[in-house]
Amino acid sequence: MWLPTVWGATRLVLLLFVLKVLVFPGPDVTGDVSVIYRDWADVLRTGTFPLNDVTWQYPPAAAFAVLSPGLLPFLEYATAFFVLAWVTDAAVLALLWHAGRGTGRSPRGAWVWVAGVPLLGPTVYARYDVMVTAVAVAALLAAGRHPRVAGALAAVGALLKVWPALVLVGMRGREPWVAAAVSGAGLAALFAVSMPGAFAFLTFQRERGVEVESLGSLVFHVARHFGWEGGVLLNYGSMEFLGPHVDTVGTVSLGLSAVAFGWLLLWRVRASRSASHRFAAHTAADAAFVAVLMFTVTSRVISPQYLVWLVGLGAVCRCFRASRMRVPVALVLAATPLTALEFPLLFADVVASTPFGITLLSVRNGLLVAATLLAARALWRGTVRGGTPAPAGQPAPLTRAAPADTPTGAP
């Protein structure tokens, strides 16, 4: 009873904020929907992607999210978008609640979603990331019983916003990978032949700087107090540092992302060859959470909506009592209200590199780094080093020779 009550109360407040019935302090976060998304929708309705708009930095299936308010033609574009975001939020809760039922499962996953989303403030409903997160959550929860469906959903998610491809990293067997490849290739080909500019986004980030909220940006936040000659400008739709040595920090960030990819590949190989080969029911969720954490902290950009991804994946992890991600998920939850503080509430301090802004950003990013390191360590120890036997009464771990998939709570 408490779960739907708390969800309903918190989401009503979020809706009132984005509909401007209540005023959320700080800059207005709804402009992306009411102006940018709506303009993109006008272009997409003509049968082409925004070819001349460098702020369009998304894979082709993002068109579905941008055009989705058309499903509610009786509402104004922005209002329809916010209502659909609310509906998607409810759908994620339903998936997590269902997944948390049964032996070896926990309702804590649903509570992570209920608590984490409102801590990010109205930005959650003012971006399409909640829709992408819903697809990723559904893919992970389908992985045990319906691996082909899981792979197809991962492919759709990747064509919405790239990162959901990472949910495949911990899925057992070839079926989800094959399904993802076939579905992704088919959908991508359909976009390529039907709408000009489907993959123009790949060339729109060549001159990106370092976004002011990223881990690498802390170098320049501090350097500004010691005479660094660069500055902050609106670039590619976000506030970024541009100037001396920005390219170097950007290259280091890309290098760290490559290292993260290498670690994940090594983990997958070692875990698959481990004597115990314990790809348990929760392994896919744990691995996806670790992967997205790694690529978030090493990215040149950490936008507030990235925390929606982490909250959603962390919630899936906590649906499984055997998951080792309890502490990392708690750290992500601790980072969510700090994210709402740094954007939009105190974004002026962050952009101006004030001592308070730097401290706030350092603590938030520090929590994400700590979560990443602890999560990676827990994943490695739980799989490569053999892990521990499943507690009594809990489903046995999946092995290569398992005759059937263990249910994962997918509806």
C-alpha positions as CSV (number, residue, x, y, z in Angstrom):
1,M,0.0,0.0,0.0
2,W,2.8,2.4,0.9
3,L,4.6,1.9,-2.4
4,P,1.9,3.2,-4.8
5,T,1.0,5.9,-2.3
6,V,4.5,7.3,-2.1
7,W,4.9,7.0,-5.9
8,G,1.6,8.8,-6.5
9,A,2.4,11.6,-4.2
10,T,6.0,12.2,-5.4
11,R,5.0,12.0,-9.1
12,L,2.1,14.4,-8.7
13,V,4.6,16.9,-7.4
14,L,6.9,16.3,-10.3
15,L,4.0,16.8,-12.7
16,L,3.0,20.0,-11.0
17,F,6.6,21.3,-11.4
18,V,6.9,20.5,-15.1
19,L,3.4,21.9,-15.8
20,K,4.5,25.0,-13.9
21,V,1.6,24.8,-11.4
22,L,4.4,24.8,-8.8
23,V,7.6,26.7,-9.4
24,F,10.8,24.7,-9.0
25,P,13.7,27.0,-7.9
26,G,16.5,27.6,-10.4
27,P,16.5,27.8,-14.2
28,D,13.5,26.3,-16.1
29,V,14.3,22.7,-17.1
30,T,11.3,22.3,-19.4
31,G,12.7,24.3,-22.4
32,D,14.2,21.3,-24.0
33,V,10.8,19.8,-24.4
34,S,8.7,22.9,-25.2
35,V,11.2,24.3,-27.6
36,I,13.9,21.9,-28.8
37,Y,12.0,18.7,-28.8
38,R,9.0,20.4,-30.4
39,D,11.1,21.9,-33.2
40,W,12.7,18.5,-33.8
41,A,9.3,16.9,-34.0
42,D,8.3,19.5,-36.7
43,V,11.3,18.5,-38.7
44,L,10.8,14.8,-38.2
45,R,7.2,15.0,-39.4
46,T,8.6,16.1,-42.8
47,G,10.3,12.7,-43.1
48,T,13.9,13.7,-42.4
49,F,16.1,14.1,-39.4
50,P,17.5,17.5,-38.2
51,L,20.4,17.4,-40.6
52,N,21.6,20.9,-39.9
53,D,21.2,20.9,-36.1
54,V,24.3,19.9,-34.2
55,T,22.3,19.6,-31.0
56,W,20.7,16.5,-32.5
57,Q,23.1,14.0,-31.1
58,Y,20.9,10.9,-30.8
59,P,20.4,7.6,-32.7
60,P,17.5,7.4,-35.1
61,A,15.0,5.7,-32.8
62,A,15.0,8.8,-30.6
63,A,12.5,10.0,-33.2
64,F,10.0,7.7,-31.5
65,A,10.4,9.6,-28.2
66,V,10.3,13.0,-29.8
67,L,7.2,12.2,-31.8
68,S,5.5,10.4,-29.0
69,P,3.3,13.4,-27.9
70,G,1.4,12.8,-31.1
71,L,-0.2,9.9,-29.4
72,L,-2.1,12.5,-27.3
73,P,-3.3,14.9,-30.0
74,F,-5.8,16.6,-27.7
75,L,-2.9,17.9,-25.5
76,E,-0.3,20.6,-26.3
77,Y,3.1,19.1,-27.2
78,A,5.0,19.7,-24.0
79,T,2.0,18.6,-21.8
80,A,1.6,15.4,-23.8
81,F,5.3,14.7,-23.4
82,F,5.2,15.1,-19.6
83,V,2.1,12.9,-19.3
84,L,3.8,10.2,-21.3
85,A,6.9,10.5,-19.1
86,W,4.6,10.0,-16.1
87,V,3.0,6.9,-17.7
88,T,6.4,5.5,-18.5
89,D,7.5,6.1,-14.9
90,A,4.5,4.1,-13.8
91,A,5.3,1.3,-16.2
92,V,8.8,1.0,-14.8
93,L,7.4,0.8,-11.3
94,A,5.0,-2.0,-12.4
95,L,7.9,-4.0,-13.9
96,L,10.0,-3.6,-10.8
97,W,7.2,-4.5,-8.4
98,H,6.4,-7.6,-10.4
99,A,10.1,-8.6,-10.6
100,G,10.5,-8.2,-6.8
101,R,7.9,-10.9,-6.0
102,G,8.8,-14.5,-5.3
103,T,11.6,-16.5,-3.8
104,G,15.0,-14.8,-3.8
105,R,13.4,-11.5,-4.9
106,S,13.0,-8.2,-3.0
107,P,10.6,-5.2,-3.1
108,R,13.6,-2.9,-2.5
109,G,14.1,-2.6,-6.2
110,A,10.8,-0.9,-6.6
111,W,11.5,1.3,-3.6
112,V,14.9,2.4,-5.2
113,W,12.9,3.7,-8.2
114,V,10.2,5.3,-6.1
115,A,12.7,7.2,-4.0
116,G,15.5,7.9,-6.6
117,V,13.5,9.5,-9.3
118,P,11.9,12.4,-7.4
119,L,15.3,13.1,-5.8
120,L,16.5,14.3,-9.3
121,G,13.7,16.8,-9.5
122,P,11.6,17.8,-12.5
123,T,14.5,17.2,-15.0
124,V,13.4,13.5,-15.0
125,Y,10.1,14.4,-16.8
126,A,11.7,17.0,-19.0
127,R,14.0,14.6,-20.9
128,Y,13.2,11.4,-22.7
129,D,15.7,9.4,-20.7
130,V,13.0,7.9,-18.5
131,M,11.6,6.2,-21.7
132,V,15.1,4.9,-22.6
133,T,15.5,3.6,-19.0
134,A,12.2,1.8,-19.2
135,V,13.4,-0.2,-22.3
136,A,16.7,-1.1,-20.5
137,V,14.8,-2.2,-17.4
138,A,12.4,-4.3,-19.4
139,A,15.4,-5.9,-21.3
140,L,17.1,-6.9,-18.1
141,L,14.0,-8.3,-16.5
142,A,13.3,-10.4,-19.6
143,A,16.8,-11.8,-19.9
144,G,16.1,-15.0,-17.9
145,R,12.9,-16.3,-19.5
146,H,12.9,-14.5,-22.8
147,P,16.5,-14.0,-24.0
148,R,15.6,-13.1,-27.5
149,V,13.1,-10.5,-26.3
150,A,15.8,-9.1,-24.0
151,G,18.2,-8.8,-26.9
152,A,15.6,-7.1,-29.2
153,L,14.8,-4.6,-26.4
154,A,18.5,-3.9,-25.9
155,A,18.8,-3.1,-29.6
156,V,15.8,-0.8,-29.5
157,G,17.3,0.9,-26.5
158,A,20.6,1.3,-28.2
159,L,18.9,3.0,-31.1
160,L,17.2,5.3,-28.7
161,K,20.3,6.4,-26.8
162,V,23.3,4.0,-27.3
163,W,23.9,3.1,-23.7
164,P,21.3,0.4,-23.3
165,A,23.5,-1.8,-25.5
166,L,25.6,-2.2,-22.3
167,V,22.8,-4.3,-20.7
168,L,23.9,-7.2,-22.9
169,V,27.3,-7.5,-21.3
170,G,26.2,-9.8,-18.5
171,M,23.5,-11.8,-20.3
172,R,24.0,-15.5,-20.6
173,G,24.3,-17.3,-23.9
174,R,24.3,-16.2,-27.5
175,E,20.5,-15.8,-28.0
176,P,20.2,-12.2,-26.7
177,W,23.3,-11.1,-28.6
178,V,22.1,-12.6,-31.9
179,A,18.6,-11.1,-31.3
180,A,20.1,-7.7,-30.6
181,A,22.3,-7.8,-33.7
182,V,19.5,-8.9,-36.0
183,S,16.9,-6.4,-34.5
184,G,19.4,-3.6,-34.4
185,A,20.6,-4.1,-37.9
186,G,17.1,-4.4,-39.3
187,L,15.8,-1.3,-37.5
188,A,18.9,0.7,-38.4
189,A,18.5,-0.3,-42.1
190,L,14.9,0.7,-42.0
191,F,15.7,4.2,-40.8
192,A,18.7,4.5,-43.2
193,V,16.5,3.9,-46.3
194,S,13.4,5.7,-45.1
195,M,14.6,8.9,-43.5
196,P,17.6,11.0,-44.6
197,G,20.1,11.9,-41.9
198,A,19.5,8.9,-39.7
199,F,23.1,8.7,-38.7
200,A,24.1,12.3,-39.0
201,F,24.4,12.4,-35.2
202,L,27.7,10.5,-35.5
203,T,29.4,13.6,-37.0
204,F,27.9,16.2,-34.7
205,Q,30.2,15.8,-31.7
206,R,33.7,16.3,-33.3
207,E,34.3,19.6,-31.6
208,R,32.8,18.8,-28.2
209,G,34.6,20.3,-25.2
210,V,34.4,19.0,-21.6
211,E,30.9,19.4,-20.1
212,V,31.0,21.4,-16.8
213,E,29.4,18.6,-14.7
214,S,31.8,15.8,-15.8
215,L,34.6,14.3,-13.8
216,G,37.2,15.7,-16.1
217,S,35.7,19.2,-15.8
218,L,37.0,19.4,-12.2
219,V,40.5,20.1,-13.6
220,F,39.3,23.3,-15.3
221,H,37.0,24.3,-12.4
222,V,40.1,24.4,-10.2
223,A,42.4,25.8,-12.9
224,R,40.2,28.8,-13.4
225,H,41.3,30.0,-10.0
226,F,44.9,29.8,-11.1
227,G,44.7,31.8,-14.3
228,W,43.6,29.2,-16.8
229,E,42.7,31.2,-20.0
230,G,39.7,29.1,-21.2
231,G,36.1,29.6,-20.4
232,V,32.6,28.1,-20.4
233,L,30.4,28.4,-23.4
234,L,27.1,26.9,-24.6
235,N,28.4,24.2,-27.0
236,Y,26.5,21.4,-28.7
237,G,23.5,22.1,-26.4
238,S,25.4,22.0,-23.1
239,M,27.7,24.2,-21.0
240,E,31.2,23.1,-21.8
241,F,34.8,24.1,-21.0
242,L,36.6,25.3,-24.1
243,G,40.2,26.5,-24.2
244,P,43.8,25.3,-23.6
245,H,44.2,21.6,-22.7
246,V,40.5,20.8,-23.1
247,D,41.4,18.4,-25.9
248,T,43.9,16.6,-23.7
249,V,41.4,16.1,-20.9
250,G,38.8,14.9,-23.5
251,T,41.4,12.4,-24.9
252,V,42.1,11.1,-21.4
253,S,38.4,10.7,-20.8
254,L,38.1,8.7,-24.1
255,G,41.1,6.6,-23.0
256,L,39.5,5.8,-19.7
257,S,36.3,4.8,-21.5
258,A,38.5,2.4,-23.6
259,V,40.1,1.0,-20.4
260,A,36.5,0.5,-19.0
261,F,35.6,-1.4,-22.1
262,G,38.7,-3.5,-21.9
263,W,37.9,-4.3,-18.2
264,L,34.4,-5.4,-19.1
265,L,35.7,-7.6,-21.9
266,L,38.2,-9.2,-19.6
267,W,35.5,-9.7,-17.0
268,R,33.2,-11.4,-19.5
269,V,36.0,-13.7,-20.7
270,R,37.2,-14.6,-17.2
271,A,33.8,-15.0,-15.7
272,S,32.8,-17.3,-18.6
273,R,35.9,-19.4,-18.0
274,S,35.7,-19.5,-14.3
275,A,35.5,-22.9,-12.8
276,S,32.2,-22.2,-11.2
277,H,30.9,-20.1,-14.2
278,R,28.3,-18.6,-12.0
279,F,26.0,-16.4,-14.2
280,A,23.3,-16.2,-11.7
281,A,19.9,-14.6,-12.3
282,H,21.1,-11.2,-11.0
283,T,24.4,-11.2,-12.9
284,A,23.0,-9.4,-16.0
285,A,21.6,-6.6,-13.9
286,D,24.8,-6.3,-11.8
287,A,27.0,-6.3,-14.9
288,A,24.8,-3.7,-16.7
289,F,24.9,-1.4,-13.6
290,V,28.7,-1.7,-13.5
291,A,29.1,-1.0,-17.2
292,V,26.9,2.1,-17.2
293,L,28.6,3.4,-14.1
294,M,32.0,3.0,-15.8
295,F,31.0,4.8,-19.0
296,T,29.2,7.5,-17.0
297,V,32.2,8.5,-14.8
298,T,34.7,8.3,-17.7
299,S,32.5,10.4,-20.1
300,R,33.2,13.9,-21.2
301,V,29.6,14.6,-20.3
302,I,27.6,13.8,-17.2
303,S,24.2,15.3,-17.6
304,P,21.6,15.1,-14.7
305,Q,19.5,12.7,-16.7
306,Y,22.3,10.1,-16.6
307,L,21.4,9.5,-13.0
308,V,18.0,8.2,-14.2
309,W,19.8,5.4,-16.0
310,L,21.7,4.5,-12.9
311,V,18.7,4.6,-10.6
312,G,16.8,2.4,-13.0
313,L,19.6,-0.2,-13.4
314,G,20.3,0.0,-9.6
315,A,16.6,-0.7,-9.0
316,V,16.8,-3.9,-11.1
317,C,19.8,-5.1,-9.1
318,R,18.0,-4.6,-5.8
319,C,15.1,-6.7,-7.0
320,F,17.4,-9.7,-6.4
321,R,18.4,-10.5,-2.9
322,A,21.6,-12.1,-4.0
323,S,22.8,-8.9,-5.8
324,R,26.1,-7.6,-4.6
325,M,25.2,-4.0,-5.5
326,R,23.6,-2.9,-2.3
327,V,26.3,-0.3,-1.3
328,P,26.9,1.0,-4.9
329,V,23.2,1.5,-5.4
330,A,23.0,3.4,-2.1
331,L,25.9,5.6,-3.2
332,V,24.1,6.4,-6.4
333,L,20.9,7.3,-4.5
334,A,23.1,9.6,-2.3
335,A,24.3,11.3,-5.5
336,T,20.9,12.0,-6.9
337,P,19.8,14.9,-4.6
338,L,23.3,16.4,-5.1
339,T,22.7,16.2,-8.8
340,A,19.4,18.1,-8.4
341,L,21.4,20.7,-6.4
342,E,24.1,21.2,-9.0
343,F,21.4,21.3,-11.8
344,P,19.2,23.2,-11.8
345,L,19.2,24.7,-8.3
346,L,22.8,25.9,-8.0
347,F,23.9,25.6,-11.6
348,A,25.1,29.1,-11.7
349,D,27.7,28.2,-9.0
350,V,28.9,25.3,-11.1
351,V,29.2,27.3,-14.3
352,A,31.0,30.1,-12.4
353,S,33.3,27.5,-10.7
354,T,32.7,29.0,-7.2
355,P,34.2,27.2,-4.3
356,F,30.8,25.9,-3.3
357,G,30.0,24.8,-6.8
358,I,33.3,22.9,-7.0
359,T,32.8,21.3,-3.7
360,L,29.2,20.2,-4.6
361,L,30.4,18.8,-7.9
362,S,33.4,17.0,-6.3
363,V,31.2,15.3,-3.8
364,R,28.7,14.2,-6.3
365,N,31.3,12.9,-8.8
366,G,33.2,11.3,-5.9
367,L,30.2,9.3,-4.9
368,L,29.8,8.1,-8.5
369,V,33.5,7.1,-8.7
370,A,33.2,5.3,-5.3
371,A,30.1,3.5,-6.5
372,T,31.9,2.4,-9.7
373,L,35.0,1.0,-8.0
374,L,33.0,-0.8,-5.4
375,A,30.5,-2.2,-7.9
376,A,33.3,-3.4,-10.2
377,R,35.1,-5.1,-7.3
378,A,31.9,-6.8,-6.2
379,L,31.1,-8.0,-9.7
380,W,34.6,-9.4,-10.2
381,R,34.6,-11.2,-6.8
382,G,31.2,-12.6,-7.3
383,T,31.8,-14.2,-10.7
384,V,35.5,-14.5,-11.6
385,R,36.5,-15.6,-8.1
386,G,33.6,-18.1,-7.9
387,G,31.2,-16.1,-5.7
388,T,29.3,-17.9,-2.9
389,P,26.6,-20.5,-3.1
390,A,23.0,-19.2,-3.4
391,P,21.3,-18.9,0.0
392,A,18.8,-21.6,0.9
393,G,15.5,-21.3,-0.9
394,Q,17.0,-19.1,-3.6
395,P,17.1,-20.1,-7.3
396,A,20.3,-21.9,-8.3
397,P,22.8,-20.0,-10.3
398,L,22.6,-20.4,-14.1
399,T,25.3,-22.4,-15.7
400,R,26.3,-23.0,-19.3
401,A,24.6,-26.4,-19.2
402,A,21.4,-25.2,-17.6
403,P,18.4,-26.8,-19.3
404,A,16.0,-23.9,-18.8
405,D,16.2,-20.2,-17.9
406,T,15.4,-19.1,-14.4
407,P,12.4,-16.7,-14.3
408,T,13.4,-13.1,-13.8
409,G,10.0,-11.6,-13.1
410,A,9.3,-10.4,-16.6
411,P,5.6,-10.0,-17.1
